[in-house]
Amino acid sequence: MLMKQYAIDIADIKIKDEELLTNQFFKHPQLSQESICIEGKNQDGIINFFGTIHYNLFNKLAVFEMHGFEKTAPEEIN
């Protein structure tokens, strides 16, 4: 039920400050973490997921640890 409530198409996902995050990946490719915001859109509006991404590029692993989210209804966007 929860997964259906926040279902977002991959094409509608945007990582805010992705350039900054990419620079950090190259500076610390082995193991690091960064605070990020992932923005997704679906029929219910925009959902921002806030959290920390933990990554290890050598092993091609990443885990997003969600700390919270905010939801904006479609009528609030316009």
C-alpha positions as CSV (number, residue, x, y, z in Angstrom):
1,M,0.0,0.0,0.0
2,L,2.7,2.5,1.0
3,M,4.7,1.8,-2.3
4,K,1.6,2.5,-4.4
5,Q,1.0,5.7,-2.5
6,Y,4.4,7.1,-3.5
7,A,4.8,5.4,-6.9
8,I,7.0,7.6,-9.1
9,D,8.1,6.9,-12.6
10,I,11.9,6.9,-13.0
11,A,11.7,9.6,-15.7
12,D,10.1,11.9,-13.1
13,I,12.9,11.7,-10.5
14,K,15.4,14.4,-10.0
15,I,18.3,14.5,-7.6
16,K,18.8,18.1,-6.5
17,D,22.4,19.5,-6.6
18,E,23.4,16.4,-8.6
19,E,26.5,18.2,-9.9
20,L,27.7,18.8,-6.4
21,L,27.0,15.2,-5.5
22,T,28.9,14.0,-8.6
23,N,32.0,16.1,-7.6
24,Q,31.9,14.5,-4.2
25,F,31.7,11.0,-5.7
26,F,35.0,11.7,-7.6
27,K,36.7,13.1,-4.6
28,H,35.8,10.2,-2.3
29,P,35.0,7.2,-4.6
30,Q,35.7,4.5,-2.0
31,L,33.3,5.2,0.7
32,S,31.4,8.3,1.7
33,Q,28.0,9.9,2.4
34,E,26.2,13.0,1.4
35,S,22.9,14.7,2.4
36,I,20.6,14.9,-0.6
37,C,17.1,15.7,-1.7
38,I,15.4,13.5,-4.3
39,E,12.4,15.1,-6.0
40,G,9.7,12.9,-7.6
41,K,6.5,13.8,-9.4
42,N,3.4,11.7,-9.7
43,Q,-0.4,12.3,-10.2
44,D,-0.6,13.5,-6.6
45,G,2.0,16.3,-7.0
46,I,5.7,16.6,-6.1
47,I,7.3,14.6,-3.3
48,N,10.7,15.6,-1.9
49,F,12.6,12.9,-0.1
50,F,15.3,14.1,2.3
51,G,18.1,11.9,3.5
52,T,21.6,10.7,3.3
53,I,23.1,8.6,0.4
54,H,25.9,6.2,1.5
55,Y,28.0,5.0,-1.4
56,N,31.0,3.0,-2.4
57,L,31.8,3.4,-6.1
58,F,34.4,0.7,-6.1
59,N,31.7,-1.9,-5.3
60,K,29.0,0.0,-7.2
61,L,26.8,0.2,-4.1
62,A,24.6,3.0,-2.8
63,V,21.9,3.1,-0.1
64,F,19.5,6.0,0.5
65,E,18.6,6.6,4.2
66,M,15.5,8.6,4.2
67,H,15.1,11.2,7.1
68,G,11.8,12.7,6.0
69,F,9.7,13.9,3.1
70,E,7.3,16.7,2.1
71,K,4.5,16.5,-0.4
72,T,3.1,19.3,-2.5
73,A,-0.3,18.9,-4.1
74,P,-0.7,19.8,-7.8
75,E,-2.8,22.8,-7.0
76,E,-0.1,24.3,-4.8
77,I,2.5,24.0,-7.7
78,N,0.7,26.3,-10.1
